[in-house]
């Protein structure tokens, strides 16, 4: 059976945790930061877990 390939874009965006969950970054932190408050930017910097609905698709993209 051939090897499964990892989607490199997904491997750069998601990190796997010990409990087989995936961590992702928040959106809206890339640009236009001058108008956002410090509180909003601080909250957008935190990582959060991927939703259950997206977990299956990410698992297929990151087989190892």
N, C-alpha and C positions, 0 to 999 in steps of 0.2 A: 504494500500500500504506500502511495507517495506521501511525502511529508506535507503537513499543513502549513501554509504560509501565514505569517502574522501581518496584519494591516499596520503599516508603519505609522500612518496618521493617527490611528487609534492608540497605538502604544505611546505616542507622545502626549496624548490628551488625557488618558485615564491611567490611574495607578491602582493596583489591586491591593486589598487589605488582607489581614490574616483571616477574616471571616468570610472570604470569597465575595466581598463587596467591592465596588469600584468607586474611587474618588474622582471628582471632577471639579473644575473651576466654575465660578460664576460668570455669567455673561455681563456685558456692559462695563467692563473694566479696561478696555483697550485704548479708548481715546475719549475726547471731550470730558476730561476729568476736572477741568477748572470750574465748571458749573456745579459739580456734584459736591455734596458736603463731605467733611472728613468722616463722619459717622457712616455714611453710605459707602464710601470707598473702603473703609475698614471692614465693613460687613461683606463687601464683594470680594475681599481678599481671602476670605476663609474658604476652605474646601468643604464639599458636602457630598453625600453619597448619591449615587445614581438611582433613579426611580426603578421600581420593580419591573415596569413595562419595558424599559430600555435595557435591562440587565441581560436578557437572552441574546439580543443583537450584539452587544459588546462582547459577550462570552464567545460568540462565533468569530468575532474579529480578532480576539486575543486567545488563541487556543492553548498557549503554553504559559 
